[in-house]
Amino acid sequence: MPDQCGPPDSVGILVPSGMLGAGFSPGTITRGISLGADVITVDGGSTDSGPYYLGTGTAKTTERAVRRDLRLLLAAASSAGIPLVVGSCGTGGTDSGVNWVAGLVNAICVEDGLDLTIAKIFSEQQADQLIAKLERGRIHALPPSAPLDAATLARCTHIVAMMGHEPIEQALRAGANVVLAGRATDTAVSAAFALMRGMPPGLTWHAAKIIECGGQCTTDPRSGGVFARIDHGGFTIEPLDPDAACTPTSVAAHMLYETVSPYTMREPGGTIAVADAVYTAVDERIVRVEGSRFEPAEQYTVKLEGAAITGYETVSFAGIRDPQVLRSIDEWAGFFTKTLTERVETVLELEADSWAADLRLYGYNAILGDLEQSPATPAEVGVMLLVNAEDQETATAISKLADPLLLHLPLPAMHYLPSFAFATSPAHIDRGAAYEFVLNHVVEVDSPTEMFRLEMTNA
Amino acid sequence: MPDPDSAGAPRTLGDLALEVRSKNAGPFWMTLEAFMPDEQAYRVADALITPELISELYHVPPASLQIFRIPELHVVKVSFPRPVVQGSLHDRDMHAGQHHVPLANTVVPAATAG
């Protein structure tokens, strides 16, 4: 996209929803286009649903829903002649996620007769290249994590680097109509086009942060899309659902959402600082924000995310309704763990540190565990046993050994065997590999684009 | 919102608040927020929420806490490293979405409950 003579007076950004595949009404897009959108941006991923998606390189959203959203967005962007930017494709932002979304986009372009230039930006990283950077002292831990070691990198099934706006801007400048980015900061996805057009960084980054979750910054978080217009003195935010509103409080409060600090937020190239931002109601549903700043960092850093296999799991579930057992449920749980540990040792001859289990008493204290303050005797309890072992066969074997305990284990003082309520047959389900996020580190880079690979294709 | 069934029961922060919520702030951090309806209620939350209280409720060291007091929004926000990493074997709250409850259930001293 060629530079014009200086920046425009303003840039309008349409965000249809907080997540590609979440769904939105076609009217959302029509209204956003009629407000003068210059770009459509949508986030395709997150770590929020846990490490499985990055660990496996698969999406949490379903193909049918993503295809449906893409079809509407591609049609709107194409007919308005504006770019579409999708960030963190396929939930984890792995190469498989980018290729998955690109496959859907290509098919829609063929079916709907759209002629678009598509950019894929890959952000997946190879462990050996990162180990070389680690050895050169260019990878640092973020709090609360410990310094990185090479073994941790080598354990990851997938590692992605979070791009800033620069790789997206590079793709737009190369003429992309559709940018499908791997892992990107949520904000970079919405900020890239406006920054490329020369809009003020502080305002652009703050606006991008406010709109990245769609309707979350409105009085009705389920309402879907939002529209931001950034000018040289501030930006305005309004919901695309005519029945929803943005208020100074709903917009300001969004800086709290899923953030450590409400005042600052680190991006690869610097820090968004909003402590001095002023929020003013333009009318009953539009808010104007002024005074946000962006403080460039001395060193550009790119954050890594990685997931590794922690073992293989089997989950079992049984229900207890017997009041006598429920009155002593803590004692029962202790007896269960002790008995299972002994049986695994004697029957399976497994070392104690080669497997682990988490016994959860749903209806009693499963969610908060030790943080639960003297829970009352429950009417019933769902007992979930989660077993983790080095391979699936072992996790299954331990769970099968636990099965009769889940069914019949009495309290130590009981003189008969109770039978509890299995919810399904069998009571256990193999979960396959289990994953954990193991990277919370940043890489110092010389160029914002050096860790990312751009591919342009014509659909 | 007054609950007719709880007349006479001690009032909690959750009773006074518009909302008390919790959520992940990335896989390694958790954040809690108390949204209070007005300045008077905010002052109650501001006085109640101390490093000592959060440390006791959540079994985390006081030095690991970041507490933000935001009078203009009537919000107190607390962030700290997740004691259990998101998605690991012993994580029972993937989004940390239910961890507001110990804070919400904290009884407000009678003299300040309004």
Interface residues (C-beta under 8 A of the other chain):
Chain A: T47 D48 S49 G50 P51 Y52 L142 P143 P144 S145 T249 A252 A253 L256 Y257 E258 T259 V260 S261 P262 Y263 T310 G311 E313 A356 D358 R360 A366 I367 L368 G369 D370 L371 Q373 L386 N388 A434 Y435 E436 F437 N440
Chain B: K23 N24 A25 G26 P27 F28 W29 T31 E33 F35 L57 Y58 H59 S64 Q66 F68 I70 E72 L73 V75 K77 S79 P81 V85 Q86 G87 S88 L89 H90 R92 D93 M94 H95 Q98 H99 V101 P102 N105
